[in-house]
Amino acid sequence: MTTTRREAIAAAAGLGAGLGLAGALPAAARAQAPAAGKPDLFVGTGGHGHTFPGATLPFGMVQLSPDTDNTRWDACSGYHRTDGSIMGFSHTHLSGTGIGDMLDVLVVPTRGALRLVPGPLNDPDKGYRQRFSDEHAEPGYYRVRLESGVLAELTATERTGWHRYTFPKGEGHVLVDFAHMILDVWDKGTLLDEASLHLDDDGLLTGSRRVHRWAKGRRIHFAMRLSRKPDRVEFFSDDRAASNGVKGDRLKVALFFDDAGAAPLLIKTGISAVDVAGAKAALTTEAPGWNFDATATAARRIWGKELDAVRVTGGTPAQRTIMASALYHCMMGPTSFTDRDGRYVGLDRQVHRLPAGEKAFSAYSLWDTYRALHPLLTLVKPDHAALLTRDLVRQTAESPYGAPTWPLQGVETGTMIGWHAVSVLAEAHAKGIKADYAAAWPNIRRRAFDRDFKDSDASLGRGWYMDLGYVPADRTWESVSRTQEYAYDDWAAAAIADAVGATADAAALRKRSGNWRNVIDPAIGFARPRFADGSWWKEYDPIQLGHKPDKQRDYTEANGWQATFLNQHDTYGMIAHFGGDQKFVAKLDALFTAPSTLPRNAPPDITGLVGQYAHGNEPDQHAAYLYAFAGAPWKTQAMVRRLCTEMYKADPDGVIGNDDCGQMSAWFVLSALGFYPVDPVSAVYVLGSPLFDVADMALGGGRRLRVRAIGNAPDRPYVQSVRWNGRPWTRNWIAHADLAKGGELEFTMGDAPSRFGVATPDRPPSFGRGAG
């Protein structure tokens, strides 16, 4: 693209030069039939992506993967692509989170003298760490060669992890480090307790422990079987010799083989959060034999079917890899949390049993994933979205805190703010997903109206919110974001209230969902900290994180610029609050063109800056789509195309921020398809700019959706017209109910803005009404 053409597109968007659109493919390549791409499992394992490359199944309970570090922030998943040594292979991981946990049951295959500690990352020779080479990862299978000469291979079923270790000739051993876990400088007190290890006469190794890291008090149980009997076994407690059946806190066991290289050593491990019996059942049922290759082949086939749900043609090879990698990461969680017999640990810390066909799940990063991941799943995996919906209904009823915020392994962590499970439930109901919403309503209502209902950190300040209409900055932290997100949850809860017939509650909640106005100062047009006496923070600076820079933040992983556009459900109210379309568009332009200056105490989460817009975190990820509500959809189209091409790469550091359990990936998948759910509860998608020439999606029930972009090219991001199932479509949005039926959505693209979607009747609905 010439500089003149680039500048013309940028000028039309009102954003200056440097749009950064990627190069084109030849027409012949774009004419190919859509195909499922091949994901690169190392995308997101570098930078701040916090993903891992190991073996798992879609939404599986086991995530068997190498651990390279367990101490620094960029190793929240246990792995970072820049690390030069591997500690071992553990069975549970978190994908893309900003807090670390899990890493249960570390297996270390090695040779030489037994070492009980991993040693420092910068000096692997001081512990059992090993340098490595020839690393390979694909969905369901991982392989690496360790410096001890051991070739390590991993695969998985839903609840079991499979290892195959090929040792050189001679002695070798396997250390099971059951004390291994994420360590953080903020951790205080006991981190592990109630641990046990026992080796049965028939060679079955079992263990249990309780962990007090992020999900405080979670339990993990395992059952492990080896394909060969070890020649010698040594147990350790706090790195001192112990005996079989040891109980304590920090336990380990070493299994020695006089001729480890005589044949490949296979290890298979079942896990459970309920008890050892559950782990044994997983091992017996899902891993009955010793055919590693057949297990890996089955895992590949399962992933192949899932990833075939979205096929694309066009774009660049790198963009097709990004698409496949993003779709892969969208299917990493929430993770299965149900034993083979239907038992699971509820948020009440009690063991429950589900009927056949139902499942419980863990690792709901709801503050992130309600925005795009859950909407995506309702489209491409509606049956699975229904399972998640029914699970969240149960979790809401069982939790002492009501609708979940960030549940992990049967523990409500209370991380982030709000109780955004209500958004996922309200969206599901709007999209026709069947569930017993009435069972969730009592605890949703208590959270909404009962000031004595138990609070986690996520719901602090509710009383002030009820009394003043906002959370005061001099009463609790992150008050501005709390006010706005509590308002969104009120909007979602109102929809559930209507669904169960609580019309008076619905009206009260819908009215209260307008509380977002109370922290947007119309005099300056910014989200601004406000105190209990009604006054605003006088020394306001929108780049700052709060009125006490070194002590308290007033926004959640955002600053004043980013929080200003957090409102998702009442866009026309927000436009009016800013003084109308023209002023609102100017304010959005300012967001994307302001100097990318951050204060010295900004967290690493605020990344991917375009002006003050931060794509690497969630609060304003919908902001580019807001132009469409104000009659400037071409600005949405130009900015979405820019973000798709600048914020994602087919490299280890290819995710601009934490992948956040698939949210960053889901934003790319949906935006690259050409539409995005600004307000998931409304069950509509705002149209953007499709990245690929053709995308073909399986929607379940034999239905398919095809998105075509005629005349698409890197310098042609602008929608000229749209057709739906062959008929002209003038709206700049489309309902989920339409897309979910299947059909063809056809965009005609051009190199200059058009009037498509500009007319007031064609703008997206918001707050249950149109723009008129």
N, C-alpha and C positions, 0 to 999 in steps of 0.2 A: 504494500500500500504506500502510495506517495505521501510525503509530508503534507502536501496540500489537502489530499483527501482525508488524512488523519485529523488535521486541524478543522476541516469542515464538519466532520462528525462530532468532534469534541465541542465545537462552537454551537452546533445545533442543540447539544445537550446542556449547554450553558455551564460547562465545567472546565473549560480551558483545554490546552493540548495535552498529549500523553495518554490517550485512551487505552493504549496497550493491547490492542486486539491481535490475536495470533494469526499465523500464516495459513493460507488455503491449501487444499488438496486439489489435484487434477480432477476434472469432471468425471473421468472414467472411474476414479476411486469412489467418488460420491455416488455413482450409479449402482454400486454393489448392494446386494440385499442386506438388510440389517442382520447383524450377528452379535452374539454375546461376546464381550471382550474378555481378556485374560487379566485378572487382577494382579497387581504387584503388592505382595503382602508386606513389603518393606516401606511402602508409602505410609507416612505418619509415624514411623519408628524413630525418626530423627527430629531435629528442631524441638518444638513443643507439642508435637502431635500425640505422644504418650500412648501409641498403640503397640502391639506385640506381633511377632510373626509366626507363632507356634501353631500347633494342630488343635482344631476344635471343630465341632459341627455347628450349623446355624442355631443360635440361641442355646448352645449346649451348656451343661453344667460343668464339664471339664474343659479347661483351656490349658493344654499341656504345652509349655513354651520355655525357651531358655531365659534364665535370669542373669543379667550382666551387672546389676547394681540394685541395692535396696535402701539407699540412704538419701539420694538427692531428689529434688522435685522433678527433674526431667526423667527420672526412672520410676515414676508412679506405676507404670505397667510392669516394672521389673526389668525392662529392656530398653536400651538406647543404642541406636545404630553406630554411634561413634565410639562405643566402648570396645576395648580390645581383648577382653577376656570374659569367659562364661563361668558363672559359679556352679550352675547345674540346671536341672529341668524341674520346675514345679508345676502343679496340676491346676491351679486356679489363678486367674489374672483379671484385671480390670482394663477395659479398652478406652483410652482417651480421656481418662479422668484427671482432675487437678489435685486429687488426694489419693494416696496409695493405701492399699490393703491387700489381703489375700496372700498369694505366693505359698500356698500350702503344700506340704509334702515334697520337699526338694530332694531330687535324686542326683547323685554325683558319681558318674562312672569314671574311674581313673586307675592309675598304676603308681607304684612306688610306695613311699612311706605314707602311712595314714595321717592325714591332717584333719583336724576337727573344726577349724575356722576357715572362712573363705580368704581372709587377708584383704588388704586394701586394693582398690581399683587401680591405683597407680603403681602397685608393686605385686603383681600376681604370684610371684615366687614365694611370698610369705604365707600362703595358705593353699587351699584346695582349688582356687581359681585355675582356669586353663585358657591359654590363648587358643585361637581357633582359625579355621580356614574352610574354604569350599562350602560356604553356607548357602542353603537352598530352601525356599519355602513356597508352597502352593496350597490352595485350600484343602485342608484335611491332612497335610503331610509336611514334615519338616526334617531336614538333614543337615548335619554339620560334622566336620572332622576336628577333634580336639588334639591339643599338642601332645597328649599322652599316647597318641596313635589310635584312640578309640573313635570309631565311626558311630555317631549317634543318629538314630532315626526315631521319629515320633509320629503317632497317629492317634485317633480318638474315636470313641462312640459318644453317645450323649452323656453318660455318667462314668465312663472309664477312660483312662489314659493308657496307651500302649507305647512301650519303649523297645527298641531293638539296638543292642550294643554289640558291635563287632570289635573285639579286643585283638591286639597283636598276640603272638604266642607268648606264653609265660603267665606269671602271676598278675592278678588284678583284683580290684575290689569295688564295691558299690557302697557309698555312704548315703544313708537316708537322714538328712538333717531336718528333724521335726521341730527344731527351734527357729528355723529360717522364717523371716517375715519382713515386712516393710518396717524400717526404723526411721524415726523423725526426731529432729531436735526438740520439737514441742511435746513429745511423749513424756509423761510422768507416771510414776508408780509401776505397778505390776502390769506387764504386757502379755504374759503367757502364764497360764496355770491349769491345774486339773488335767495334766497331760499323762498319757500312758502309752506303752509299747509292749506288745506281746507277740512272740513267735510260737505258733502251734507246732505240734509234732509233725503235722503233715506239710509244714513249710509255709503256712499262711501267716503273713505279718499283718497285724492290725494295730491301729492307734487312734487316739482321740486327744483333742486339746481344746482349750477355751482361749480366745484371743481378745485382747482389749486394746485394739488399735483404733481404727475409725469406727467400725461397727462394733462397739464395745460389748463384749460378752458373747459374741458369736461362737459357735462350736463347729468343728470339722472332725469327721471320722473317716478312716480309710481302711481298706482291706487290699493287701498287695500279695501277689503270687509271682514267683520267679520260675523260669523254665528249667532251671537246674538248682540242685541243692547246694548251698555254699559249704565250703570245707571248714569254715570257722566263722563264728558270729561274736561280735563284741557290742555291748550296750553301754550307753553313757548318759549320765545325768549331770547337768552343769559342767560338762566336759571331764567328769571323773568317772572311772569305771563303775558299772552297775551290772545288775543281773537281769535275765529275762523276766518280763512282767513288771519292769520298772515303772514307777509313778513319780511324778514331780512336775517341774515347770519346763525346763529346757532339755529335751531329750533327743538322743541320736542313736543310730544303730549302724554298724559297719558289717558288711557281708563279704567275706574273703573267698577267692577262688584260686586254687593252686595253678590251674591252667585255664585262665579266663578266656584265652583265645582258642580253645578246643572247638568251640562252636559258638555261633551268635547267642548272646544272652538276651532273652526276652523277659520283660517285666510288664505286668498289667495291674492296674490300680483302679479300684472302684471307690467312689466317695459318696458321702451323705452328710447332711447337716442335722440329721435326726439321731442316728445311732450307728454302731458298727454293723448291726444286722442289716441296715439299709445299704451300707457299703458292700457287704458280702453279697446281697441280692443283686446289686448292680454288676458285680464281678461275675457271678454265676450265670446271670441271664444274658448280659450283653457281651461277655467275653468268655464263651465256653471252651474254646480251643486255643491253639497257638499259631494261627495263620495270620501273621502280621500283614502280609501283602494283601490278603483278601479284605482285611479290615481297612487298610488304606484305600484300596480300590472302592470299597463301599462308601467311604467318606468322600472321595473324589466325585463319585456319582451323585451323592446327595447335594454337594455343593454345585455341581454342574447344572442340576435341575433348578436350584434356587437362583443361580446367577443368570440362567437363561430367561428369567422373568422380564428382563429389559435388554433388548437388542438395539444396536444403533449402527448407523452408517454415516459417513461424513465426518467433519472435524479432522483433527490431526491424529496420528497414531498415539501420541502422548495423551490427548484428550480422551480417546477411547479407553486407554489404560486407566486414566483417572476415574472415568465413569464406572468401570468394572471394580476398581479398588474401593470406590465410595460405596457402591452397592454391597460389596462384601462387608465393609465395616458397618453398614446399616443392619446387618444380620448377625452381629456379634452379641446383641443383647436387646432387651433384658434377658438374663440367663435363666435357664431351667433351675427350679429349686424344689422339685418334687421327686421323691423316691419312687422306685418301681411299683410299690404298692399304694401310691397316692398320698403318702404322708409328707408333711412339710411343717416347718416351724413358722407360725404366724407372728405378726407384729405384737401380739400379746404374750409372746415367748412360750406359747403352748403348742403342742403337737396336734395337728389336725389331719384328717384323712379326706381326700377328694374322691368323688365317684370316677369311674372309668371315663376317659375322654377329657377330663378337666386337668389343668396344670397350674402350679404356682410358679412365680418368677421372682428373681432378685435383680439388683443393680438397675433400678429405675432412676435414671438421672433426670427427673421430671422437670426441673427448672430449665434444663436445656431441651429435652427431647419432645416436650409437648408442642414445640414450635413447628418442627418439620418431620422428625423421625416418625412419630405416631401418625400424623397425617399421611405420610408416604406408605406406611404399612396398611392403613385402611384401604389404600388403592391397589397395591400390588400383592398384598397378603391379607385379604379381608378375614379369612378364617382365623389366622393367627392373631390379628387385631382383636377379634372377638374373644379369643382365649385371654388376652391381656386385659380386656375390658372386664370380663367376669372376675379375673384375679384381683383387679384393683377395687372392684366392688367388695370382695371379701376382705381385702386388706383394710379398706376404709372402715368396715364394720368391726374388724378385730383390733384395730390399733387404738391405744389409749389417746392418740393424738388426732384421730379422724383421718381425713383424706391424706394419703402419704405425700411426703416431700422428697425424700431420698432414701428409700428403704434398701437395705443391703443385708442379705443373709439373715432375715428375720429380725432385723434391728432398724428402727427408725433413727437415722443419724441426725435428722433435723438440719441437714446441710443446705445452704442457700436460703432463700426466703419464699414465702407463700406456701400453698398447698395445691400444687398444680395438677395433682391427680384429678381434681374436679374438671379441669379443662379437657383432659383425655376422655373422661366419662361423658361430659356434655357433648363433645365432638362425636363420640361414638353413637350417642343417642340420636344426634342430628343426622347421622349417616345411616340410620336404620339398623344398627347393631343391637341384637337382642341381649338383654341382661336384666338382672333384678335390681334396677336402679333404686327402687324403694328400700332395699336392704341397706344401701349406702346412705340414704338421705338423713336418718337420725343423727349420725355423727357429722355429716356435712353441715346440718343445721346447727348442731352444737358449736362447731368451729365458727360458724358465721354469726351466731347471736348470743351464745352463752359465754360471758366474760370470765366465768370460773372454770371453763373447760381447760384441761391441761394443755400448756403451751410447751413446744420445743423452741429452740432458738429461731426456727423458721417463722414463728408466728408471734414474736414479741411485739408489744405495742398495740394489740388488738383493742384494748379498752380505750386508749386514746383515739384510735381510728374511729371507734363507734361514737365517742363523745364529741370530738372536734372535727371529724371528717378528714383527718390526716394524722400521721404519726409524727410527733414533734421531734426535731433534731436534738433537743436538749433532754430527751427522755430515753432514747435508745439509738443504736447504731443503724446505719443504712436506712434512715427514716424516709427519704424521698422515694427510693425504689420500693420500699415496703408499701407505702401508700398506693403507688401505681399498680403494683402487682396484687395487693389485696383487692384493689378495685377490679382487676381483671378476673380474679377468682370469684368475686361477687357476681360478675357477669356470667361466668360459667355456672356457678351455683344456682343462679336464677333460672337458667335453662333446665337444670335438673329438677328444681322445685316445680316448674311448670309441668314437667314430664310425670311427676308423681301426684299432681293435683294440689300442691300447696301454693295456690295462686296468690294469696296475700303475702307470703314469704317471698315469692318470685318478684312481686311488685316492689317490695322493700329493698331487695337485693339489687334489682335493676336500677332503682333510683340511687342507691349507695354506690353503684359502680361508676358513678360520675365523680367520685371523690378524687380522681386523678387531677381534676382542675385545681384542687386546693394546694398543690405543690408546683403548679406551673404559673409563675408570676407573669400576668399579661403585660405588665409595664415594661419588662425587659425581654419577654418571650423565651424564658429558659426555665427548666426544672430547677428549683431553688430551695435550699433548706429553710424550714420554717419552724419557729419555736412555739412553745406551749401558749405564750401570750398573744399569738397571732402575728408577731413580727417576723420579717424575713431577715436572713443573714445579710448584713449590710456590706461586708467586704467581699461580696460575691465575685467569684472568678470561675467561668464555666469549665476551665481545664482542671480545676482542683477537684479532689475526691471528697472533700468535706470541709466543714468550718473549723475543725481541729486537725490540721494536716498530719500531724505526727501521732495523733491519739485516736481519732475516730473518723470513719468514712460515713458519708451521708448517702452514698450510692452503692449498689451491689455490682462489683466488678465493672464499674463505669465511672464517668465523670458527668458534669453538668450537661455537656454537649450531647453525649450519648443517651442519657436518661431523658432528655427533653422529648425524644420521639418514641419512648417506650410504649405508649398507649397503642394497643392493637385493636380494640373493640369499638371505639367511638371516634373514628377518624374524622367524620364530618363535624362532630362537636369540637375536636381539636383544631380543625381548619378554621371554624368560626372563632375559637378562642384566640387564634393568631391573627384574626382580622380578615379572613377570606382567602380565596385561592391564590391570588397573586403574592400576598405576603407569605403564605405558607410555602409556596414553591421557592420563594427567595430564601426562606429560612432553611429549607432542605438543601438548596444550592450552597448556602453558607456552611452547612454541616460537611459537605463533600469537598469544599475548597478551602476551609480554614487551615491555618498552619498546623501541621501535625505535631504540636507541642504537648508533651505530657509532663506532669510534675515529677519531681525526683522520687516520690514515694508511690508512683504508679505500679500496680502489680504486673507481673509478666503476662497476665491474662489479656491485657488490653493490647492487642496486636493487630496486624493487618490494616494499618491506617490508610484511609483515603480522606485527606483532610482530617476531621475529627471523627469520622465514621470508623468504627473498629470492627472489621469483619471477623477477627479472631476470637470474638466473644459474642454472646447471644443477645444482649439487651436491645441492640438496634439492627439485628440482621434482617428485619423486614423493612427497614427504612427506605431502601431503593424502590420498593413497590408502592410507597405512599404517594409518589408523584401521580400515579394513575387515578387517585381519588380527587386530585386537584386539577384535573384536566390537562396534565402534561405527561401522558403515557410514554412519549418518545424518550423522555429523560429516564424513566424506568428501564426502557429497553436498552439504552446505551450503557447505563450504569450496571445493570445485571450482566450484560455481555462482558463488560470490563472486569467485574468481580470474578466471573467464571474463568476468565483467561489469566488473571493476575494472581489470584489468591490460592490457586491449586496447581500443583506440579506433579509429574510422574517421577518423583524423587523421594528419598526418605524424609526430607523436610518439606514435603509437598502439601501438608496441611498447615495453614497459617497460624493456627492456635491449637489448643487441646481439641481432639476430635469429639470429646464429650459424649461417649457412648453412642456415636453415630450421628449426632446432630449436625456437625459441620459437614459430614458426608451427605446427609439427607438434604441439606440446603443445596449442595451442588447437584444432586440427582434431580430434584424437582426443578430447580432453575434451569438446568441444562435441557430439561424436557420442555420448558416454556411456560411454566405456571408455578404459583407459590401460594400457600395458605397464610395470608397476613393475620387473619383471625381464625384459627382452627375451629372454634365453636360455631362460626357461621356456616361451616361446611361449603365454602366457596373458595375458588382459586383465582388470584389475580394473574392476568396474562403478562408475560415478560418477553424474552427474546430467546427462542430455542437455539441451542448451540449446534445441534446435529441436523443433518439433512433429513434423516428419517429415524424415528425411534418407535419401536414396536414393543408393547408391554402386555404381559399376561395378567389379567385382572382376577382370575379365579372363576370357577364355574364355566370354563370354556370361552369366556369373553376376552376380547383383545381390544386394546386401544393403540391406534397408530397416530403419531404426530409427524407431519411432514412440513418442511420449511423450504418452499420453492424459492429458488434464487438466493439461497443462503450463502454467505461468504463472510470472511472476517471483517470486511469493510461494508457489510450490508446487515447491520444489526436491527434495522428499523422495520416494524410491522406495517405493511401497506394495507393488508386486508386479511380476513380470516373466514374460513368456511368450516362448518361443522356438519359432518355427514353429507357433504356436497352442497349445502345451502349457505348463503351468505350469513355471517355472524358479526353483528356490529358491536356487541358488548365487549368490553375490555376485561371480562371475567367469565367464568363458567362454573356451574354448580357441580359438586361432587356427584350428585345424583345422575347428572348427564354423563360425566366421564365414566362412572362405574358401570354403566350399561354397555360400554364399549362403542367403538366407532372410529371415525377419522377426524382429527383436528388438523386443519391445513392452514398454515401461515404462508403468505406471500411476503417476501422480505425485500428491502430496498436500501439504498445508500443515503437516503435523506428522510427526515421525519415526515409522517403523514398525519392526516386528521383522524385516523382510526382510533376509536375509543375516547375521543375528546368530548363529544356531546354529553351533556349532563345525564340524559337517560341511560347512557351506555357505561357509566362509571360503576365501579363495584359497590355493592351494598355494604353498609356498616351500621352497627347497632340496630339491626333489624329493619333498616330503611335504606332507600336510595339517596342519591345526592340532591334530588329536587326539593 
